[in-house]
């Protein structure tokens, strides 16, 4: 009788160890999948480009100088891009949380990638901003709705920013 009880207890421990290992494997796989999320977004974008009858929103991929430096997102998710030396810092919103990604690239390269989106505009030599995310403009500073950072508007770009804001407002009223 004691041997049967001991065997059943041993089997329960084996069952618990196997369950634990399966849980750990799932967590590791989920973490790995999160790291490679950029590649998953790229696959979605390729399918979208091959299927033009999809009327859904178009994704963009921002690429750095290195092949591993890329970020795929919907343009509406982008808050702003800041140039810092030879690096760009991309601020974007996913599930109402501000995220940041940095990689080696120029702001000019980012501007070229975003040229098809009139609401993403350069407002300073070091900034590109999403005009749809503007909470208010005070003087020569832009405050975005989900960020505490104030983005400067230079005199060089102020007229372009105002023109784009007016054209977006006109389109939204149609």
ChimeraX attribute file (.defattr): number of C-alpha atoms within 10 A of each C-alpha:
attribute: neighborCount
match mode: 1-to-1
recipient: residues
	/A:1	5
	/A:2	6
	/A:3	8
	/A:4	9
	/A:5	10
	/A:6	11
	/A:7	11
	/A:8	11
	/A:9	12
	/A:10	12
	/A:11	12
	/A:12	12
	/A:13	12
	/A:14	12
	/A:15	11
	/A:16	12
	/A:17	12
	/A:18	12
	/A:19	12
	/A:20	12
	/A:21	11
	/A:22	12
	/A:23	12
	/A:24	12
	/A:25	12
	/A:26	12
	/A:27	12
	/A:28	12
	/A:29	12
	/A:30	12
	/A:31	12
	/A:32	11
	/A:33	13
	/A:34	12
	/A:35	11
	/A:36	12
	/A:37	14
	/A:38	18
	/A:39	16
	/A:40	13
	/A:41	18
	/A:42	18
	/A:43	13
	/A:44	13
	/A:45	19
	/A:46	11
	/A:47	12
	/A:48	17
	/A:49	13
	/A:50	9
	/A:51	10
	/A:52	9
	/A:53	8
	/A:54	11
	/A:55	8
	/A:56	8
	/A:57	10
	/A:58	13
	/A:59	19
	/A:60	17
	/A:61	18
	/A:62	18
	/A:63	19
	/A:64	19
	/A:65	13
	/A:66	10
	/A:67	7
	/A:68	12
	/A:69	15
	/A:70	18
	/A:71	19
	/A:72	19
	/A:73	19
	/A:74	16
	/A:75	18
	/A:76	18
	/A:77	19
	/A:78	21
	/A:79	25
	/A:80	22
	/A:81	25
	/A:82	20
	/A:83	21
	/A:84	15
	/A:85	11
	/A:86	10
	/A:87	16
	/A:88	21
	/A:89	18
	/A:90	21
	/A:91	18
	/A:92	23
	/A:93	17
	/A:94	11
	/A:95	7
	/A:96	9
	/A:97	10
	/A:98	14
	/A:99	14
	/A:100	13
	/A:101	13
	/A:102	18
	/A:103	19
	/A:104	18
	/A:105	21
	/A:106	19
	/A:107	23
	/A:108	14
	/A:109	13
	/A:110	20
	/A:111	18
	/A:112	9
	/A:113	14
	/A:114	18
	/A:115	11
	/A:116	9
	/A:117	13
	/A:118	13
	/A:119	20
	/A:120	24
	/A:121	22
	/A:122	24
	/A:123	26
	/A:124	19
	/A:125	15
	/A:126	19
	/A:127	22
	/A:128	25
	/A:129	25
	/A:130	22
	/A:131	23
	/A:132	17
	/A:133	20
	/A:134	16
	/A:135	12
	/A:136	11
	/A:137	14
	/A:138	10
	/A:139	8
	/A:140	13
	/A:141	15
	/A:142	20
	/A:143	17
	/A:144	21
	/A:145	13
	/A:146	15
	/A:147	18
	/A:148	8
	/A:149	11
	/A:150	13
	/A:151	21
	/A:152	20
	/A:153	24
	/A:154	17
	/A:155	11
	/A:156	11
	/A:157	14
	/A:158	15
	/A:159	13
	/A:160	14
	/A:161	21
	/A:162	13
	/A:163	11
	/A:164	16
	/A:165	18
	/A:166	12
	/A:167	13
	/A:168	15
	/A:169	12
	/A:170	10
	/A:171	9
	/A:172	8
	/A:173	6
	/A:174	5
